[in-house]
Amino acid sequence: MTCTKCGSYVAPSVRFCSNCGAPAPDPETTQLARRAAMNLESAAGTDVERTIFTVKPTLMFVKAGYALAVLGAIALVILLASINVPASISIPIALALLLIPAYYHIRRNMIRYTVTDAKLEIDTGLIARTTRNIPLSKIQDVTVQASIPQRLMGFGDIIVDNASEMGGTTILHNINKPRHYADLLLRELRRWQ
């Protein structure tokens, strides 16, 4: 703790500053004032939303696609070399196989799910983005659905039922650790009820 008058160090058990003789600040009063200031900030209703989590669909299939494309490209180069096709032709053809998982990688990056302390945002699109907002106060139920293969690989779908006019169900597809994210969403929903 420091002296409010001269700025020198004051031990917590001392009532007066040894340097200038000013009364030492009471640490309990400082804590109470700090709590009151925090309560005022929260009561003022700052419009800053707090992000709970942001998640995208699983990258597992994209990684597997890249691995298969690399293996297929190697096999294709070997096959074309065995029938005397020049490398200047076989290698670009083999590399073209990587375009398939790249397409799915781009499609995966076009979707992002974000939960804030006020809403669920679903962003779609790569260049032109569309954002769908579902207020947490409208969400009625959160369900995790995973088939047997999905459970074995550790991902699944989160189904959000809401009381909107457009339709009552929104599905967050292929999310890693879906129970964890569903629990985070449910914990945030409890604050609204």
Disulfide bonds with the S-S distance in Angstrom:
none
